[in-house]
Amino acid sequence: MTARAPSRRRTPAAPSGQADLFAPSPPAQEPPPAPAAVPLPATLPAVADDLWERLSRSRFRARFHLDAKDRAYLHRQGLQSVSGHAAEFIATRLAPAHPHKDGRQTPWRGHPVFVAQHATGTCCRGCIEKWHGFAKGQELQQAQRDYILAVIRGWLLREDPDCSE
């Protein structure tokens, strides 16, 4: 048996647009600034008692309750902080006229506000239109955002009256 001569193939040169793997890495860029926190309104509008009655008659809405993890989070963070999270969720996920993934933008669990949104019909623009009368396809005005925040806070207080501000 005869031995083969080593291959004399040359590796092709890197195309002109390809990065050099052995070049020093570029200087680190600063991360983009974090989005500004949505300020909470000084006062929230009142929520009519008939809304709570209508929601309690809905078998689907009435089945939502905070679990032990959500209650612990609410007590640890406080209602004021969780309300700030709710205001951010409303501003980014609900307020636009045509929200990204409308109808699927609110997870079922993972945060007390998500549970409250499903329990109060403030989880998507379709539910907001059905339960609260705010038309789809139009950006939510600040007064409407404040109302939705008041509904979510009201439900959280009804669900856990011992949570602190």
SEKOL-918027 format. One line per 10 residues: number of its first residue (from 1); their letters; for each residue x, y, z of C-alpha. Coordinates in steps of 0.25 Angstrom, whole numbers. Each point is the difference from the previous one (the first is absolute). Last residue first. Layout:
// SEKOL-918027
NUM	A	X:Y:Z; ...
This chain:
// SEKOL-918027
165	ESCDPDERLL	-199:204:196; -1:-13:8; -7:-12:-4; -10:-5:11; -13:2:-8; 5:-11:-10; -10:-4:-11; -8:13:2; 12:8:0; 6:-7:-12
155	WGRIVALIYD	-14:2:-7; 0:15:3; 14:2:-4; -3:-7:-14; -13:9:-1; 8:13:4; 11:-3:-11; -11:-2:-10; -6:13:4; 13:7:-1
145	RQAQQLEQGK	3:-5:-14; -14:5:-4; 3:14:6; 14:0:-8; -7:-3:-13; 1:-14:-6; 4:-1:-14; -11:-3:-10; -2:-13:-7; -9:-7:10
135	AFGHWKEICG	-10:9:7; 0:2:15; -14:-6:5; 5:-6:13; -3:-15:0; -1:-2:-15; 9:10:-5; 10:-3:11; -1:-15:-4; 3:3:-14
125	RCCTGTAHQA	11:9:3; 7:-10:8; 2:-4:15; -9:10:6; -12:-9:2; 1:0:16; 4:-14:3; 10:-1:-12; 6:14:4; 1:-4:15
115	VFVPHGRWPT	8:-13:-4; 10:8:-8; 1:10:11; 4:-10:10; 12:-5:-8; 4:-13:-6; -14:-5:-5; -9:0:-12; 9:8:-9; -6:13:-6
105	QRGDKHPHAP	4:3:-15; -9:-11:-6; -12:8:-4; 8:11:-7; 14:-6:-4; 6:14:-2; -11:10:4; -8:7:-10; -5:14:5; 11:0:10
95	ALRTAIFEAA	-4:0:15; 0:-15:3; 14:-6:0; 9:12:2; -8:10:8; -9:-10:8; 12:-9:3; 8:12:5; -12:5:9; -1:-14:5
85	HGSVSQLGQR	15:-1:4; -2:14:8; -13:-6:6; 9:-12:5; 10:10:6; -12:8:7; -6:-13:5; 12:-5:7; 12:-8:-5; 1:-10:11
75	HLYARDKADL	-15:-1:2; -4:-1:-14; 11:-10:-3; -5:-9:12; -14:1:-6; 4:-3:-14; 8:-12:6; -11:-5:8; -10:0:-11; -9:12:-4
65	HFRARFRSRS	-13:-3:-5; -7:-1:-14; -12:-9:0; -10:12:0; 4:4:-14; -4:-13:-7; -13:-2:8; -4:14:-3; -10:4:11; 11:6:9
55	LREWLDDAVA	5:9:-12; -14:6:-1; -1:3:15; 14:6:0; -4:9:-12; -13:4:7; 8:6:12; 5:11:-9; 15:2:0; 4:14:5
45	PLTAPLPVAA	11:7:-7; 14:0:4; 8:11:8; 14:5:-1; 2:-8:-13; 12:-10:0; 12:4:-9; 4:-10:-10; 15:-3:2; 9:4:-11
35	PAPPPEQAPP	5:-10:-9; 14:-5:3; 11:7:-8; 7:-9:-10; 12:-7:4; 13:7:-1; 9:-6:-11; 12:-8:3; 12:3:-8; 2:-9:-13
25	SPAFLDAQGS	6:-14:2; 14:-2:-4; 1:-7:-14; 2:-15:1; -14:-3:-6; 1:9:-11; -14:4:-5; -5:-4:-13; -3:11:-10; 12:-2:-9
15	PAAPTRRRSP	-1:-15:-1; 10:-7:9; 11:-7:-9; -2:-14:-3; 8:-11:7; 11:-5:-8; 0:-15:-4; 14:-6:0; -5:-13:6; 11:-9:6
5	ARATM	6:-11:-9; -7:-13:2; 7:-12:5; 1:-12:-9; -5:-14:4
